[in-house]
Each structure stands twice: as structure tokens, then as C-alpha cells.
Amino acid sequence: MNFKKFFANIFIVFIFLILFISLTFLEVSAKSPSSYYIKNTTRPTKLYIVSLSKMTDSEKTMIVTLQGQVNNTSTSQIYTLSAGEPDYEIWLNDLKSNYDVKYEMVEDPWLLLDKFKNSINGYVLYSKNSKTDPSINNACSLAALKKSIAIDKSIEEKVKSKGITKLNGDCSNTDKYWAYNNLWNKGLNHSIAVQLSPNKTGPLRDYAIMSKALVFYEDMPSDFSLRDKVFGSMKKDSICLGWGPNEFHNVVEASKYGVNVIPSDWSYNLTLLSSFPSIPLTQNSGTKALKEDNVHYVTFVMSDGDNQQWNLGKNYSSPKWYGSKDRGNFNMGWAMTPSLYDLAPTVLKLYYKNASSGMNSDNFIVSPSGNGYMYPSKFDKAALDMQVKSLNTYMKNVDQKYVAILDDWALDNISVWNKYTEQPNIHGLFYLNFSKQNDYKGKIIWSNNKPIVSCRDLLWSSLEDNNTLINKINGYVNSGFTDINDPNAYTFVYVHAWSKTMADVQSVVNKLNKNSKIRIVTPDEFMQHVSENVKH
């Protein structure tokens, strides 16, 4: 045997194997965004389903903190259901039907503690003396580091009777600063934090435990003493899950430090849902945009797509919104939070799978203002540079071309929008103003030869009702706004999810369709017409 030739061939095979693995890794990396999130690394094969609605507040916290410790280490995992969040049953049935996940119902939450008590080191104590008592948040932050569960004093004796040991670190009577002052640099995550009111005993806490996130809250909207410490200590372009007091000022404060807010303080089961792979998706294709002269183009976008908990808990099945019988009767735009791609990929896949297509299509765009809710003009500049690059990759992976932007009187700040439009997968922006979403009345500006289209009209109770909107759009046609080279021939309508439904959109569309010069199109088609026809 020629050993030199033999080993040379082995070496060549080895080199090709290394190249193949490297190329495969690069391909997978190219398909996956730079994730902001910690994903569960253990995919479940069996679930134990328990209803939070049948528990006391103390039991809820016990179970969801147990869920946070168990789900990342066992193929048998905990899944919670809650009254008022019907879509979690849909995600559960999808896992059973399409991902070979079996499950059984558990009536008594204490049976779950018995079953999984060997998966934890013990418990840390808190005492919830009022709805605003911060000790529950401090206990969750500590439990994350100690592989333990958070237990209220009211059920401590029953927990001890199960043979579970109390660990050092009684969080009772601690203030809102305690976890930050004592734990922030002891192993807590500096890329993800959870802003969660102490009166929310069940949602989001499982993910806070698994991701080792600081859980914190400030009750007074004008008090930023703790938020400044937390946001200012986080890494650039980080994530804050949950919600805080006073939307505008809370998001401004987070933006200042380069932190994205993900409205998610009623989100459940993120530990389990995140365990499935984030796989690139393709939107159901609609009809090709045809150029027509002498028409007025209108597109509708449903608000609140940045609201993760709405997309997870109510939107999908509700007859008001995505579950409406009217969906598919007309072209409709839906903003969707990118957080679902990592934290609930099976859910996002279902949205895509069941989107309408053909003559009338559902069309997904990125929710305000990119990877999370923030104000780009106020966002830390270095963090914004990081964000748009990650956003560009995400948009390729989910086949989305446009981003909804929510900002504060910043439409003409071209230098900010140039950062977005420099990215090849971002084809344009839909601009909304915070004060009133249509403050700029449909003004269109250009950035790197890509359109930034402001909201012209609203479908929003007390601001612009159905008949007012119909009359205004018909009035645009009567005023001659049908020259497709003119920006006035385009109307972007923002639909307020909390005061208007798909039935309202259907009613408006039915009357607008009586005007032969009005065309209802998807956001993608709308922007395509703007890009190809409007003089700029």
C-alpha cells in the first residue's frame, strides 16, 4: 500500500469536509439574523398543560418560574393557558399536529412542582404586600441566578412540605433598586432586561428566568432613577421586554440608551415557543402590480403589530382582526414584530401560512420601528448603525421589504433614514408621527432613491371615522389627485386596532370600490407604484 498517497487522500477529504462544514455554517448564518434573544436550546417532545386562570397569584409565580427553569433542560416541558388569551390553544394544537409534540392536562399545579422539584436547587422568598411591592421582581431576578423558583411567603410552608429548600436571599421588604444594586454584575444578562409591573404574577416571568434577565419596574412615569441605571448599563442595541409607565417617555428613555422596547408584559410560554428553529419564510405572493394612469392608490395597515402579546394572545383568531371573516376580501397590510422570528417561530409561520394571496392579499411589513419599538431620531447613533444591519438580514429572512417607523416630528431627518435605506433589503419606510400618526398628511420624501411615505389618513374612532375617511378619499379623487406621478395620488391609511376592526375596513373598502378611480392595494404594491411613478 502506498501510505503517502493514502494519507494524502485522507488529508484532501478532510480539507473538503472542513470547507463543506464552513460553507454550510455560512449559509445558515446568512439565513439567520443576528439574534437579540436567548432561545431555548431544548425542543420539547411532551408538554404538561396547566391553566393559570385556576391558580392564586402566588401559585402562578411559582409555576412560571418553575417553567423558566425546567423548559431549557428537559424535553418534558410546561405550557400554560390563560383566560383571555385564546390563541395559545391554537399554538398548542399546531405543535401537536405539525411538530409531533404530545401533551397532557394537569389540573393541580402542585403536581407539577412534585414532578419537577429535582430540576431546581430550591426557592427564594418574597412577600407581595401590595400590588406595587417590588420584592416579586427581585426574587425572580435572584431565582434566575440560583436555578430556583420564586415563592411568596403565603405558600412557603406548603413548598417546604414538598422537601424544597429555601436558599439564601430573602427578597421580602426589598426596594425596587435591590436587584440592580446587588445582582446586575453577578451574572445577569446585559442584552435583555424585563420591565414588568409587580402586579403581573404570571406572564413573561418564565422567559426572564431562562434568559437570566433583570426584572424591574418603576411605578411613577416621571421617575427614571432606576430606568436610567438599567438602560444606561445595557449593551448597545439591546432589548427590553415588557412595558413601562407612560408610553412616550418610557420609549424615549430607552431609545436614548439604544434599547428597543418589545411590548410583551402579557406574553406567555416564550421559553417553550422559542425552542423551535427560526427558519426563513416567504410571503404568499399576490397579483403583480399593474401600472394604471388616472387612479388614486390607497393602502391600509393595521396598527399595533409591534405588540408581541397581541400577536401571540388575541390577534390571530379574533373576528376583529386577523381571524376576521372579511380578511381576504381586500388587500391589507399587517405590521409584525420581528421578535416572533426568534421567540415564537411556529407562530410566525402560521401567520404566513394562512395569509390571503391572489387578487386580495395579506402583506406583512416590519412593525415600528424595526427590531423593536423605539424612536430612531432619538436612538443612540452607534446602536442604530448596529440595528439597521441586523434588520436588513431579518427582512431577507422573512421576505419583507418595508418598515413602519414611529417617531417624534422626524420625517425630514434624512440622515436618520439614510441609515435604513442604505440597506439592500429595506426598500422604503412608512412614517407615523407619535403626536398624531397622520401629522404629515401623506408627505413623501426620498432617501437613497427610496420612498419615505407618511401616513395621510386614519381609521380611528374620535379622530377619523368610517364616513369621514370615505369622504376624504373620494374628495382626493374629485380634486384631481389621480395623476400617478403626483404624491397626492397616494393615501396610506393607518387602522387603529383598539377602536376599529376588519369589519370597519371592509365597510370603507366597499364604498371606496364604487369609485372607479380608487385602487386598494397592499403596502408592497403601493410602494412599488410610488417608487416607479412619483417624480423625485
C-alpha positions in Angstrom: 0.0 0.0 0.0 1.2 3.5 -0.8 0.8 5.1 2.6 1.9 8.6 1.4 -0.9 8.5 -1.3 -3.3 7.1 1.2 -2.7 9.8 3.8 -2.7 12.5 1.1 -6.2 11.4 0.0 -7.3 11.4 3.6 -6.0 14.9 4.0 -7.8 16.1 0.9 -11.1 14.5 2.1 -10.6 16.2 5.5 -10.0 19.6 3.8 -13.1 19.2 1.7 -15.1 18.2 4.8 -13.9 21.4 6.6 -14.8 23.5 3.6 -18.3 21.9 3.4 -19.0 22.5 7.1 -17.7 26.1 6.8 -19.9 26.8 3.8 -22.9 25.2 5.4 -22.3 27.3 8.5 -22.0 30.4 6.4 -25.2 29.6 4.6 -27.1 29.0 7.8 -25.6 32.2 9.3 -26.7 34.2 6.2 -30.3 33.0 6.7 -30.4 33.8 10.4 -30.4 37.4 11.8 -28.1 38.4 14.5 -30.5 37.3 17.2 -31.2 39.6 20.1 -32.7 36.8 22.0 -31.8 33.8 24.0 -33.6 30.8 22.6 -34.4 27.6 24.4 -31.9 25.0 23.3 -34.1 22.0 24.2 -37.0 21.2 22.0 -40.0 19.6 23.8 -41.4 16.2 23.0 -44.1 16.3 25.7 -46.0 19.1 27.4 -47.8 19.4 30.7 -50.6 21.9 30.2 -51.8 23.8 33.2 -54.3 26.7 33.5 -53.1 29.8 35.2 -56.6 31.1 35.5 -57.4 28.5 38.1 -54.4 29.5 40.3 -53.8 32.1 43.0 -51.3 34.8 42.2 -48.7 33.1 44.4 -49.2 29.8 42.5 -48.9 31.5 39.2 -45.5 32.9 40.0 -44.4 29.5 41.4 -45.4 27.7 38.2 -44.0 30.2 35.7 -40.6 30.4 37.5 -40.6 26.6 37.6 -41.4 26.7 33.9 -38.4 29.0 33.3 -36.0 26.6 35.0 -37.4 23.3 33.6 -38.1 24.1 29.9 -34.5 24.8 29.0 -33.3 21.5 30.5 -35.9 18.9 29.8 -37.8 17.5 26.7 -40.8 17.3 29.0 -41.9 20.9 29.5 -44.6 23.1 31.0 -47.1 25.1 28.9 -49.6 27.5 30.4 -53.0 28.6 29.3 -54.8 31.7 30.5 -58.3 33.1 30.1 -58.5 35.9 27.7 -55.5 34.6 25.7 -57.2 32.1 23.3 -54.6 31.9 20.7 -52.2 29.9 22.9 -54.6 26.9 22.4 -54.0 27.4 18.6 -50.2 27.3 19.0 -50.6 24.3 21.2 -52.6 22.3 18.7 -50.2 23.4 15.9 -47.3 21.9 18.0 -49.3 18.6 18.4 -50.3 18.4 14.7 -47.2 19.6 12.9 -44.3 19.1 15.3 -45.1 15.8 16.9 -45.4 17.2 20.4 -47.6 15.2 22.8 -49.3 16.7 25.8 -51.4 16.0 28.9 -53.6 18.3 31.0 -52.7 18.9 34.7 -55.4 20.3 37.0 -53.3 20.7 40.1 -50.2 23.0 39.8 -48.7 21.4 42.8 -48.4 18.1 41.0 -46.0 19.9 38.6 -43.9 21.0 41.5 -43.7 17.4 42.7 -42.7 16.2 39.2 -40.0 18.8 38.6 -38.7 19.6 42.0 -35.5 17.8 41.4 -34.8 20.2 38.5 -34.3 23.2 40.8 -31.9 24.0 43.6 -34.6 25.4 45.9 -36.6 28.6 46.3 -36.1 32.2 47.1 -38.6 34.1 49.1 -40.6 37.3 48.5 -43.6 38.9 50.2 -46.1 40.6 48.0 -47.7 43.0 50.5 -49.2 45.2 47.8 -49.7 45.3 44.0 -46.6 47.5 43.7 -44.3 45.6 46.1 -41.1 45.1 44.1 -40.0 42.0 46.0 -41.5 39.7 43.4 -39.3 41.2 40.7 -36.2 41.0 42.9 -37.0 37.4 43.7 -37.3 36.5 40.0 -34.0 38.1 39.3 -32.3 36.2 42.1 -34.1 32.9 41.2 -32.7 33.2 37.7 -29.2 33.1 39.0 -29.7 30.4 41.6 -31.6 27.9 39.4 -34.5 28.3 41.8 -38.2 29.3 41.9 -39.7 32.4 43.4 -42.1 31.7 46.3 -44.4 34.1 48.2 -44.5 33.8 51.9 -48.2 32.9 51.8 -47.3 29.5 50.3 -43.9 28.9 51.8 -44.9 26.2 54.3 -46.6 24.1 51.6 -43.5 24.4 49.4 -41.3 23.3 52.3 -43.5 20.3 52.9 -42.5 19.2 49.4 -38.9 18.9 50.5 -37.8 22.0 48.7 -35.1 24.1 50.4 -35.1 27.8 51.0 -31.9 29.4 49.6 -30.1 32.4 50.9 -31.5 35.7 49.8 -34.9 36.6 51.2 -36.2 39.4 49.0 -39.0 40.4 51.3 -39.0 44.1 52.1 -36.5 44.9 49.4 -36.9 48.1 47.3 -37.0 48.5 43.5 -33.2 49.1 43.3 -32.3 45.9 45.2 -31.8 43.5 42.2 -29.9 46.1 40.1 -27.6 47.1 43.0 -26.9 43.5 44.2 -27.2 41.3 41.1 -26.6 43.3 37.9 -22.9 42.4 37.7 -23.3 39.0 39.3 -24.3 37.1 36.1 -27.5 38.8 34.9 -27.9 39.3 31.1 -26.9 42.8 29.9 -28.5 42.4 26.5 -32.1 41.6 27.7 -34.0 43.1 30.6 -37.6 42.7 31.6 -39.7 45.7 32.6 -42.7 44.2 34.4 -45.2 45.5 36.9 -45.2 43.6 40.2 -49.0 43.1 39.8 -48.4 40.8 36.8 -47.7 37.5 38.5 -47.8 35.1 35.5 -46.8 36.5 32.1 -43.2 36.8 30.8 -41.6 35.6 34.0 -40.7 32.2 32.6 -38.6 33.9 29.9 -37.0 36.3 32.4 -35.8 33.3 34.4 -34.5 31.3 31.5 -32.6 34.3 30.0 -31.3 35.5 33.4 -32.8 38.9 32.8 -33.1 41.6 35.4 -36.8 42.1 36.3 -37.6 45.7 37.3 -40.3 48.4 37.3 -40.9 52.0 38.2 -44.5 53.0 39.2 -44.2 56.7 38.6 -44.0 57.7 34.9 -41.8 60.7 35.8 -39.3 58.7 37.9 -36.4 57.5 35.7 -33.9 56.8 38.5 -33.9 53.1 38.0 -34.5 53.0 34.3 -31.5 55.3 33.7 -29.3 52.9 35.7 -30.6 49.8 33.8 -30.8 51.2 30.3 -27.5 53.0 30.7 -25.8 49.8 31.7 -27.1 47.6 28.9 -25.2 46.8 25.8 -25.9 48.9 22.7 -28.9 47.9 20.6 -30.4 45.7 23.4 -33.9 44.5 24.2 -36.3 45.4 27.0 -39.2 43.0 27.1 -42.4 44.0 28.9 -43.8 47.5 29.3 -43.4 50.6 31.4 -45.5 53.6 32.6 -46.2 56.4 30.1 -45.5 55.0 26.6 -43.8 58.0 25.0 -41.4 58.9 27.8 -40.6 55.3 28.6 -39.6 54.7 24.9 -37.7 58.0 24.7 -35.7 57.0 27.7 -34.9 53.5 26.3 -34.1 55.0 22.9 -31.6 57.4 24.4 -29.5 54.5 25.5 -30.0 52.4 22.4 -32.6 50.0 23.9 -35.5 48.5 22.0 -38.8 48.0 23.8 -40.9 45.0 23.0 -44.5 45.3 24.3 -44.8 41.9 25.9 -45.9 42.2 29.5 -48.8 39.8 28.8 -46.7 37.2 26.8 -46.6 33.6 27.9 -44.7 30.4 27.1 -41.7 32.2 25.4 -39.4 29.6 26.9 -41.2 26.8 25.1 -42.1 28.6 21.9 -38.5 29.8 21.4 -37.2 26.3 21.3 -38.2 25.7 17.7 -35.8 26.8 14.9 -36.0 30.2 13.3 -36.5 29.3 9.6 -36.6 31.8 6.7 -40.1 32.4 5.4 -41.6 33.6 2.1 -44.8 35.7 1.9 -47.7 34.3 -0.1 -47.5 36.0 -3.4 -50.2 38.4 -4.6 -51.0 39.6 -8.0 -48.3 41.6 -9.9 -48.7 45.3 -9.6 -50.1 46.8 -12.8 -49.4 50.3 -13.8 -52.6 52.3 -14.3 -53.0 56.0 -15.1 -55.6 58.3 -13.7 -56.2 56.4 -10.4 -55.8 57.0 -6.7 -53.9 54.4 -4.7 -54.9 53.5 -1.1 -53.2 51.1 1.3 -54.4 50.0 4.8 -52.0 49.0 7.6 -53.3 47.6 10.9 -51.7 49.2 13.9 -50.0 47.6 16.9 -48.0 45.0 15.1 -45.1 45.8 17.5 -47.3 44.4 20.3 -45.9 41.0 20.8 -48.5 39.9 23.3 -51.4 40.9 20.9 -49.9 38.8 18.1 -49.5 35.9 20.5 -52.6 36.1 22.5 -55.6 37.5 20.6 -55.0 38.8 17.1 -54.7 35.5 15.2 -58.2 34.1 16.0 -60.1 37.3 16.8 -63.0 38.1 14.4 -62.0 41.7 15.0 -58.6 41.3 13.4 -56.6 38.5 11.7 -59.3 36.0 12.4 -62.0 38.1 10.7 -64.2 36.6 8.0 -63.6 39.8 6.0 -59.8 39.1 5.7 -59.1 38.1 2.1 -61.9 40.3 0.7 -59.5 43.2 0.1 -55.7 43.9 0.2 -54.5 44.5 3.7 -51.2 45.4 5.4 -50.1 43.9 8.7 -47.1 45.1 10.7 -45.5 42.2 12.6 -42.9 42.3 15.4 -39.6 40.7 14.4 -39.4 39.3 18.0 -41.6 36.4 16.9 -39.0 35.1 14.4 -36.9 34.0 17.4 -39.2 33.8 20.3 -42.2 32.1 18.6 -41.2 30.9 15.1 -44.0 28.4 14.8 -46.5 31.2 15.4 -45.0 33.4 12.8 -45.0 30.5 10.4 -48.8 30.1 10.9 -49.4 33.7 10.2 -47.6 33.4 6.9 -49.1 30.1 6.0 -52.7 31.3 6.4 -52.2 34.8 4.9 -54.5 35.5 2.0 -53.0 35.7 -1.5 -54.0 36.2 -5.1 -56.3 39.0 -6.1 -56.6 40.1 -2.5 -53.6 39.6 -0.3 -52.4 40.0 3.3 -49.0 41.7 3.2 -46.5 41.8 6.1 -44.2 44.7 6.9 -41.9 45.3 9.9 -43.6 47.0 12.8 -42.4 50.3 14.4 -39.6 51.0 14.3 -37.5 48.0 13.3 -36.3 45.3 15.6 -38.3 46.9 18.5 -40.4 49.9 19.4 -38.1 52.9 19.6 -37.8 56.4 18.1 -35.0 56.3 15.5 -34.2 60.0 15.7 -33.7 59.7 19.5 -32.0 56.3 19.4 -28.3 56.1 20.3 -26.5 56.6 16.9 -24.0 53.7 17.3 -26.8 51.4 18.3 -28.9 52.5 15.3 -26.0 51.6 13.0 -26.0 48.1 14.5 -29.7 47.8 14.4 -30.2 48.5 10.7 -27.7 45.9 9.7 -29.4 43.3 11.8 -32.8 44.4 10.5 -31.6 44.1 6.9 -30.8 40.4 7.5 -34.1 39.8 9.2 -36.0 41.3 6.4 -34.3 39.0 3.9 -35.2 36.0 6.1 -38.9 36.9 6.3 -39.4 38.3 2.8 -40.4 41.8 4.0 -39.4 44.9 2.1 -40.8 47.8 4.2 -40.5 49.1 7.7 -43.1 51.1 9.6 -41.5 53.9 11.5 -42.9 55.7 14.6 -41.1 58.8 15.6 -41.4 62.3 17.0 -41.6 65.0 14.3 -38.6 63.5 12.5 -39.8 62.9 8.9 -37.4 65.4 7.4 -34.4 64.0 9.3 -32.9 62.4 6.1 -29.7 61.5 7.8 -31.5 59.0 10.0 -33.5 57.4 7.2 -30.3 57.1 5.1 -29.1 54.5 7.6 -32.2 52.4 6.8 -32.3 52.9 3.1 -28.6 52.1 2.6 -29.5 48.5 3.4 -30.3 46.5 0.3 -33.3 44.6 1.8 -35.0 47.8 3.0 -36.9 49.2 0.1 -38.7 52.1 1.8 -40.4 53.3 5.0 -43.9 54.0 6.2 -43.7 57.0 8.5 -46.1 57.6 11.5 -45.8 60.6 13.9 -46.3 59.9 17.6 -48.4 63.1 18.3 -50.9 62.1 15.7 -50.0 59.4 13.2 -51.0 61.4 10.2 -49.5 64.8 11.2 -47.5 65.0 7.9 -50.6 64.4 5.7 -49.1 62.0 3.3 -45.9 63.9 2.5 -43.4 61.8 0.6 -39.6 62.3 0.8 -36.8 60.3 -0.7 -33.7 58.7 0.8 -31.1 56.9 -1.4 -33.8 56.9 -4.1 -36.2 55.0 -1.9 -39.6 56.4 -0.7 -40.4 57.5 2.9 -44.2 57.8 2.8 -46.0 59.5 5.7 -49.5 58.5 6.9 -52.2 60.6 5.2 -55.3 59.3 6.9 -56.5 57.3 9.9 -59.3 54.9 10.6 -59.6 55.7 14.3 -62.6 56.4 16.5 -62.8 60.0 17.6 -60.1 61.0 15.1 -61.4 59.8 11.7 -64.4 57.6 11.5 -65.5 55.4 8.6 -67.6 58.0 6.7 -65.1 60.8 7.3 -62.4 58.6 5.7 -64.6 57.6 2.8 -65.5 61.2 2.1 -61.9 62.4 2.3 -60.5 59.8 -0.1 -63.4 60.4 -2.6 -62.6 64.1 -2.2 -59.0 63.5 -3.3 -60.3 61.9 -6.5 -62.7 64.8 -7.0 -59.8 67.2 -6.6 -57.9 65.5 -9.4 -55.4 63.6 -7.2 -55.2 60.8 -9.7 -52.0 61.6 -11.6 -49.8 58.7 -10.5 -46.7 60.9 -11.0 -48.0 63.2 -8.2 -47.5 62.3 -4.5 -51.1 63.4 -3.8 -52.3 60.3 -5.7 -51.3 58.0 -2.8 -53.0 57.6 0.5 -51.6 55.5 3.3 -54.2 54.7 6.0 -53.4 53.6 9.5 -56.1 51.5 11.1 -56.3 51.8 14.9 -56.6 48.2 16.2 -58.2 49.1 19.5 -61.0 51.2 18.1 -61.6 49.8 14.6 -61.9 46.3 13.2 -61.6 44.5 9.9 -65.4 44.9 9.6 -64.8 48.7 9.6 -62.1 48.4 6.9 -64.5 46.2 4.9 -67.2 48.8 5.1 -64.9 51.5 4.0 -63.5 49.4 1.1 -67.0 48.5 -0.1 -67.9 52.2 -0.5 -64.5 53.2 -2.0 -64.8 50.4 -4.6 -67.8 52.2 -6.0 -65.4 54.9 -7.2 -63.8 53.6 -10.4 -60.7 55.7 -9.9 -59.7 54.2 -6.5 -57.4 51.2 -6.1 -57.0 49.4 -2.8 -53.5 47.8 -2.8 -51.1 46.0 -0.5 -48.3 48.1 1.2 -45.8 46.4 -1.2 -47.7 47.3 -4.3 -48.4 50.8 -3.0 -44.7 51.4 -2.5 -43.8 49.9 -5.8 -46.2 52.3 -7.6 -44.7 55.2 -5.6 -41.1 54.2 -6.5 -41.8 53.7 -10.2 -44.1 56.6 -10.8 -43.7 59.5 -8.4 -41.3 62.2 -9.7 -38.4 62.6 -7.3 
